[in-house]
Amino acid sequence: MRDIEDVDAWLHTPEMRERLEAADAWMAANPPAETDLDALARRLETQAEG
């Protein structure tokens, strides 16, 4: 038997296991990509203008 510290117990709940599995699936389907910072800045400016 292994004891889990109270501070870490939330990581071992069924809900968190599902969330972590979903995060793993998302990461597998969305690999890192280079960001076009100029395009991002334009998009953010457009959103800020409303």
Secondary structure by P-SEA (a helix, b strand, c coil): cccccccccccccaaaaaaaaaaaaaaaaccbbbbaaaaaaaaaaaaaac
